[in-house]
């Protein structure tokens, strides 16, 4: 039954107040994107996790997006890297209500907040990132649209190292306390003490030797 066909006698659910976010990955949103055209690597889905404090995003391409794959992502990419979230926002997809995922949430003592038809904004940050991710992938995917899983890590990194309008900072910086270094940063290192002239002079001296 679509939203338009919903029973008018049903009472809309009340919005549950979200707990204050105190630290990175205390509250995250998890969602699935797909089904995509099967990639050269055999993948059809993307799973997304966004941190509500830093806006940092984690993504991974999946073959089937079943409960074992989703649970593996949650354990290896979220819990073992950033600790167990206190709150996990998801939609009401079948996989997020599976016994395996429910058990992981229970063991982590995580509160799983699911969206409702009346309040889909419960996972709004993740939904906005999904749109951004889809737009970025569409810019770089090949003509056959089969290499999207190869591009995924790069566009995710680009998002995490781009300044956000809401914070004025990059998600990477908010999570790690420093900006990400790229190959260019290694070749042309930044002088943190501001002694630009001394640094340039040292480079010139090395060149002359």
C-alpha positions in Angstrom: 0.0 0.0 0.0 1.5 3.3 -1.0 1.6 6.4 1.2 -1.4 7.9 -0.8 -3.4 4.8 0.0 -2.7 4.9 3.7 -5.7 4.5 6.0 -6.8 8.0 7.0 -8.0 6.6 10.4 -4.4 5.7 11.3 -2.8 8.0 13.8 0.6 9.3 12.6 3.4 8.2 14.9 5.0 10.7 17.2 8.5 11.9 16.5 10.9 10.4 19.1 13.5 12.9 20.3 17.0 12.0 19.1 19.6 11.8 21.8 22.3 14.5 21.7 25.4 13.4 19.7 28.4 13.7 22.0 31.2 12.0 20.0 32.0 10.7 16.5 30.1 7.5 15.6 27.8 7.7 18.6 24.9 8.1 16.2 25.1 6.8 12.6 22.7 6.2 9.7 23.0 3.1 7.6 21.2 2.5 4.3 21.4 0.4 1.1 21.5 1.8 -2.4 20.6 -0.3 -5.4 20.0 -2.4 -7.2 22.6 -1.2 -9.7 23.7 -2.7 -12.9 25.9 -5.7 -12.1 29.5 -4.4 -12.0 32.5 -6.1 -13.4 33.3 -7.2 -9.9 29.8 -8.8 -9.6 28.4 -6.2 -7.2 24.9 -4.8 -7.3 24.5 -2.8 -4.1 26.1 -0.1 -2.1 25.9 0.1 1.7 26.3 3.5 3.3 27.1 4.6 6.9 27.1 8.3 7.8 28.2 9.7 11.1 25.9 12.4 12.4 28.5 14.5 14.2 31.3 14.7 11.7 29.3 13.9 8.5 32.0 11.3 7.7 30.8 8.6 5.3 31.8 4.9 4.9 30.7 3.0 1.8 31.2 -0.5 0.4 29.9 -2.3 -2.7 28.0 -5.6 -2.0 27.0 -8.6 -4.0 23.6 -9.3 -2.6 23.0 -6.9 0.4 21.7 -9.8 2.5 21.9 -9.9 6.3 25.4 -11.6 6.5 26.9 -9.0 4.1 25.3 -6.1 6.0 26.3 -7.4 9.4 29.9 -8.0 8.2 30.0 -4.4 7.1 28.6 -3.1 10.4 31.1 -5.1 12.4 34.3 -4.7 10.4 33.8 -1.1 9.0 31.9 0.5 11.9 32.3 -1.2 15.2 35.9 -2.5 14.9 37.1 0.9 13.5 35.0 3.4 15.4 33.4 1.5 18.3 29.8 0.5 18.8 27.3 3.3 18.0 24.8 4.2 20.6 22.1 5.0 18.0 21.7 3.5 14.5 19.2 5.0 12.1 17.9 2.8 9.3 14.8 2.4 7.2 12.4 -0.5 7.7 14.0 -2.7 5.1 13.7 -6.4 5.8 17.5 -6.8 6.2 17.6 -4.3 9.0 14.9 -6.3 10.9 16.7 -9.6 10.4 17.6 -11.7 13.5 21.3 -11.3 12.7 21.2 -7.4 12.6 18.9 -7.3 15.6 21.4 -9.4 17.6 24.3 -7.3 16.6 22.4 -4.2 17.8 21.6 -6.0 21.1 25.2 -7.0 21.7 26.3 -3.5 21.1 23.5 -2.1 23.2 22.6 0.1 20.2 19.3 1.8 19.9 18.0 1.1 16.3 15.8 4.0 15.2 13.8 3.1 12.1 12.1 5.5 9.8 8.3 5.5 9.4 6.1 6.5 6.5 5.1 9.6 8.4 8.6 10.6 9.5 11.2 9.5 6.8 13.4 12.4 7.9 14.6 10.2 10.8 17.6 9.2 8.6 17.7 12.5 6.6 21.5 12.9 6.7 22.1 9.5 5.1 19.4 10.2 2.5 21.1 13.4 1.5 24.5 11.7 1.2 22.9 9.0 -1.0 21.9 11.7 -3.5 25.3 13.3 -3.4 27.0 9.9 -3.9 24.7 9.0 -6.8 25.5 12.3 -8.5 29.2 11.9 -8.0 29.2 8.3 -9.3 27.3 9.4 -12.4 30.0 11.9 -13.3 32.8 9.3 -13.4 31.2 6.0 -14.3 32.1 4.6 -17.7 29.7 4.3 -20.7 28.6 0.8 -19.8 28.2 1.8 -16.1 30.0 -1.3 -15.0 32.9 0.2 -13.1 30.9 2.1 -10.4 32.3 -0.2 -7.6 35.8 0.7 -8.7 35.0 4.4 -8.5 33.2 4.2 -5.2 36.2 4.4 -2.8 37.5 7.5 -4.7 34.3 9.5 -4.7 33.7 8.6 -1.0 37.2 9.9 -0.2 36.5 13.1 -2.3 33.3 13.6 -0.3 35.0 13.1 3.1 37.8 15.6 2.2 35.5 18.3 0.8 34.4 21.2 3.1 30.8 21.0 4.2 28.6 24.1 4.0 27.1 23.4 7.4 30.4 23.1 9.3 32.9 24.9 7.1 35.2 21.9 7.7 35.8 18.5 6.0 34.4 15.3 7.6 37.9 13.9 7.5 39.2 16.8 9.6 36.3 16.6 12.1 37.0 12.9 12.6 40.8 12.8 12.6 41.7 16.3 13.8 43.8 16.8 10.6 43.3 17.1 6.9 44.0 14.1 4.7 47.4 14.1 3.0 47.5 13.2 -0.7 50.4 12.4 -2.9 50.8 16.1 -3.7 50.9 16.9 0.0 53.8 14.4 0.4 55.7 15.8 -2.6 55.0 19.4 -1.6 54.7 19.3 2.2 53.2 22.1 4.2 55.3 24.0 6.7 53.1 24.0 9.8 55.2 26.6 11.8 54.7 29.2 9.1 58.4 29.6 8.4 57.8 29.6 4.6 61.0 31.5 3.7 63.2 29.2 5.7 61.5 26.2 4.1 61.9 27.5 0.6 65.5 28.3 1.3 66.2 24.8 2.5 64.6 23.5 -0.8 66.9 25.8 -2.8 70.0 24.7 -0.9 69.1 21.0 -1.5 68.6 21.8 -5.2 72.0 23.5 -5.5 73.9 20.6 -3.8 
